[in-house]
Amino acid sequence: MVVSGRASTLLWEHPRGQILTECYAQGGDALTSTQWGAYARGVFNVWGPFFLVGRYEHYDQPSPNPTLNILTGGAVWKPFPSWPSRPTTATSIAPAKTPPAFSCPSPRSF
């Protein structure tokens, strides 16, 4: 029983928005047919902290299951743009930086 898959991602950014796409295909002896899917998500900064978001998904399931097409849209208000939308593990777990073993004082400290 062999199943293999491949994925590909593309990100395009602009000062007022971004488009993110991803495509995935999987096939093999364990499946009745090759399945694949793709999505595209767009975010557009309308004004200040207000954004429009749209997403389209296509999923071609192994036969005899039906193909799915999903379109989703919405609006987002991000009142604190300097805050990340989700915490990152790299910044929350990283240890504090240790001071260098040797440092020269700046000329203003004399």
C-alpha positions in Angstrom: 0.0 0.0 0.0 1.7 3.2 -1.2 0.4 6.7 -0.8 2.4 9.8 -1.9 1.6 13.5 -2.1 3.0 16.9 -3.1 2.2 20.4 -1.9 3.0 23.8 -3.3 2.5 27.2 -1.8 2.7 30.7 -3.3 2.5 34.0 -1.3 2.2 37.5 -2.9 2.3 40.5 -0.7 1.4 44.2 -1.3 1.4 47.1 1.2 -2.4 46.9 1.3 -2.9 43.2 1.2 -1.8 39.7 0.3 -2.8 36.6 -1.7 -1.9 33.1 -0.4 -2.4 30.0 -2.5 -1.7 26.4 -1.9 -2.2 23.2 -4.0 -1.9 19.6 -2.9 -2.1 16.3 -4.8 -2.1 12.8 -3.4 -2.2 9.5 -5.1 -1.2 5.8 -4.7 -2.4 2.3 -4.5 -4.5 2.9 -1.3 -6.7 5.4 -3.1 -9.4 4.7 -5.7 -8.2 7.8 -7.6 -5.9 10.7 -7.2 -7.2 13.4 -4.8 -6.2 17.0 -5.0 -7.1 20.3 -3.6 -6.3 24.0 -3.8 -7.2 27.2 -2.1 -6.6 30.9 -2.6 -7.0 33.5 0.2 -6.9 37.2 -0.3 -6.7 39.9 2.3 -7.3 43.6 1.4 -6.8 46.6 3.7 -9.8 48.7 3.1 -9.0 51.5 5.5 -6.9 51.7 8.7 -7.7 48.7 10.9 -10.4 47.3 8.6 -9.8 44.4 6.2 -11.8 42.3 3.7 -10.9 38.6 3.5 -12.0 36.1 0.9 -11.1 32.4 0.4 -11.9 29.9 -2.3 -11.3 26.2 -1.8 -11.5 23.3 -4.3 -11.2 19.7 -3.2 -11.4 16.8 -5.7 -11.9 13.7 -3.5 -11.2 10.1 -4.5 -14.1 8.7 -6.6 -17.0 8.2 -6.1 -17.1 11.1 -3.6 -18.2 14.5 -5.0 -16.0 17.5 -5.7 -16.2 20.3 -3.2 -16.1 24.1 -4.0 -16.3 26.4 -1.0 -16.3 30.3 -1.2 -16.0 32.2 2.1 -15.8 35.9 2.7 -15.7 38.2 5.7 -14.5 41.4 7.3 -11.9 41.9 10.0 -11.2 44.7 12.5 -7.7 44.7 13.9 -7.7 47.5 16.5 -4.0 47.0 17.5 -2.0 46.6 14.3 1.3 46.3 16.2 0.2 43.1 17.9 0.6 39.8 16.1 -2.6 38.1 15.2 -1.4 35.0 17.0 1.5 34.4 19.4 4.7 33.0 17.9 6.5 30.2 19.6 9.9 31.6 18.5 9.5 34.8 20.5 7.7 33.3 23.5 10.1 30.4 24.1 13.4 31.9 23.1 15.8 32.4 26.0 17.0 35.9 26.8 20.2 37.0 25.0 23.3 36.8 27.0 25.6 39.9 27.0 28.8 39.6 24.9 32.0 38.6 26.8 33.7 41.9 25.8 32.1 45.1 24.8 33.5 48.6 24.2 31.7 51.5 26.0 30.2 54.1 23.7 32.0 57.5 23.6 29.1 59.1 25.3 29.5 57.0 28.4 32.8 58.7 29.4 
